[in-house]
Amino acid sequence: MALRSTKYDRQLRIWGEHGQSALERAHICVLNCGPTGSEALKNLVLGGIGSFTVVDASKVCASDLGNNYFVDWDSLGQSKAKTVSAFLHELNDAVDAKFVEESPEALLESNPAFFSQFTLVIATQMQENSLLKLDEICRQQNVMLIIARSYGLAGLLRISVEEHDVIESKPDNKVEDLRLHNPWPELQRYADEFDIDTTDNVIHKHIPFAVLLIKITQDWKRAHNGKLPANVRELKVNFLTITARRRVEEDEDNYTEALKSAYVVLFPPEISTELHAILEDKLTEVNASSPDFWVMVAALKQYIAKEGQGEPPLDGAIPDMHSFTDYYIKLQKIYQARAEADVTAMVGHVSCILKQIGRDSSSITRTTIKHFCKNTRHLRVLRCKTLRDEFSSKAGPELQRFLANEESSHPALYVLLRAVDHFAATYNRYPGAFDGELEEDVSRLKAIAVSILNDMGGGGAALPEDLISEVCRFGAGEIHTVASIVGGIASQEAIKLLTRQFTPVQGTFVYNAMSATSLVLNL
Amino acid sequence: MYYCRMQDVGKAKADVAAARVMQRVKGVTVTPHFCKIEEKDISFFKDFQIIVLGLDSLEARSYINSVVCGFVEYEEDGSPDLSTIKPLVDGGTEGFKGHARVIIPGITPCFHCSLWLFPPQITFPLCTLAETPRSPAHCIEFAHLIQWGQDRTGETFDADNPEHMKWIYDQALKRGEQFNISGITYSLTQGVVKNIVPAIASTNAIIAATCVLETLKIATMCSTGMDIYMQYTGTEGIYLRTVPHDKDPNCIICSPGVPLEVDKSITLQKFIDTLFKDRRFKLKLSKPSVSYHGNNLYMQAPPVLEEMTRPNLQEPLVRLMGGEKSDVLNINDRRLSGVLRVRVTFRDDAETIDMDTVGTH
């Protein structure tokens, strides 16, 4: 065990023990183990997934030596799946390594039930018609799917799951939930104990900024008919000036902090549009088969209407504040106590709901509910269209919009990467496979791409000519660097899906390796 | 690290990586050097056409940036001599975030031009650590930065020594108990003391591969290159964007001539004094040597050269520069890893202003 926590130390600091356990319970299937599949899998093996199965029918050949790190000279002629599996197992022998020497396309036909044993399938370098079948199978069997493609100097990635709920989205920009504009009784009582006009200079500069802002806001409200500063201008011109004037010495860090954080008085964290949508989701009408997530959201809705008075449960965490240890610890305990009280209220609502839907009222633990409460402002629900729906949706106008602006390479690549598969279905090879036919392939590919765009309702939009030529020049090559980037991104999305932390990408991610740019298309 | 196996623990990373790559890719020679980059003579870097960085500190990046920018020679019109340019490809990661960039010294912004891109390092005020700790990190840093020196005088703290780390942890715990602060763990102690940056294989792979791709593009011209700085974040969806930046024409590292106006009557000595008064240069210099188009105007070392050039200090600078109204002087200093190029422009006598106010704007 000691060795495990040392081995995974750097990543444990990101997703914690519970995240690591989720990875260790995961069974991953990777379809095709060229560089894209191998590189994606490598990152997951290093991350410590429970097991993987590689599916690939091909044998290691000379050209693999030039773009796949997980084969070598000794393995020439052998099963690529077997070779890659063995190499990857060496990286982390705690991971269970398996392989199937068959083509993913054949497996889809002969044994669709094969996929039901997996938590997640990562399908690399597969063509559109196979992906459509695979998507249906995965949806039926409730298996998560990531589609990844690296094609010359371009790449594409898309998640396909019916619904993915995230409690711990850990957004980068969190506004502190300090309730300074509206302190609850215990917090107000604590602030009342302070005289921020004290003549004791040492105390003056050690009063936590939260208390300063509560008191100054209180004074402001008294002088302005109970109202907060009306807008940013009033905040900057008046509120901040008043605050700054109370400074007695230059080096009062608590006042510096107060000035920096004063905006939370005017702009406390709100219920975001995302959270609103979740609260209004029809799945909040829970029944016996509802997942725990939705039971807790239903409870949250009730809490907000009742105890919360429009607010979700208090986070309870506060930033460091320049102050005496004593003052700060007391303040910290007040926030923690309020957060605990909110958890208790939520537990009440959850129990009630569970009873109503015929479940054991303690089947969702306080620990789980507390974890939920700490993250209510940042819940995420991801829902993906099926591939079939995406292709048959009239997304043309949306694509047209993007094609008209300066990031046009990305929607163009989206269409062209679909077009190359249609090309392959017609001509039994990819465009640019033969040098001698390059020019004709460019016209052929263009015609197919235009037709796809038309079918999507985006007729008339222009695809950049030089990009069409470039895509032919790529000759469907799988370059190690691009495959590593696309595979790297695929593995990262996999980790987010498996740990249920952070927010997976919604839509189709299109990557342009020529300019090192990208765009996510929601079609 | 995926090139390492259990039996490699304890060996130099450079040696292990080199051996493994050469084993796998026939025909390539990888030469490992197990040392800090600053330990190499500057001429070592002149041997390479492209330099790719996988460094873990701003200081290291700053260093190599200065070296490579110092190699660039400029024509009369301020344009760089292309044959003296060595591109740098740099990348870095932290958790789900990363960056990659291409630096073509003399043409794109150098590392120093865009130092503002990097957020300031967080340090705790001493009075907080000593008198009013409030967080577990405060307790840990007190034990690490203050208590160690007091209780284990003479012993150098070694973050890789488990006994030393455990001592810090135990002291931090005691301090936490004293101040009623909870949450001090051994893992947090290591994280704070070693400034551990969380890392995941996927981000490292994405950034490393991006750097390699850009390097291959430079070497083969197979495609347009990144223009010029790529940022990547994977916490919320996938954010991968490249933005151009402008070179800072006054960058003291890569500018063909940082502008400096001086009086026509100024001597070389006074000029050197001016450099020390100038906010842009004073912290970077200790004993500057000055040269003009390859001619040594004043050399601080070796002693024989110093003696020879010392009389120049009393000469009017304008005369030493052949009467030119404006031209570039090269300043070398052991504190600088590259050369500082200053474009001196002589003010007409009628425009004379107080020497002490020069460089304070």
Interface residues (C-beta under 8 A of the other chain):
Chain A: S5 D9 R10 Q11 L12 R13 I14 E39 K42 N43 L46 G47 Y69 D72 W73 E90 L91 L153 L157 S169 K170 P171 D172 H206 D253 D320 M321 H322 S323 F324 T325 Y328 I329 Q332 H480 T481 V482 S484 I485 G487 G488 I489 S491 Q492 E493 I495 K496 F502 T503 P504 V505 Q506 F509 Y511 A513 M514 S515 A516 T517 S518 V520
Chain B: Y2 R5 R24 K26 G95 F96 A100 P125 T128 T132 P133 R134 S135 F179 N180 I181 S187 Q190 G191 I196 V197 P198 A199 I200 A201 S202 T203 A205 I206 A208 A209 T210 V212 L213 E214 L216 S223 T224 M226 D227 M230 T233 G234 T235 E236 G237 I238 L240 R241 T242
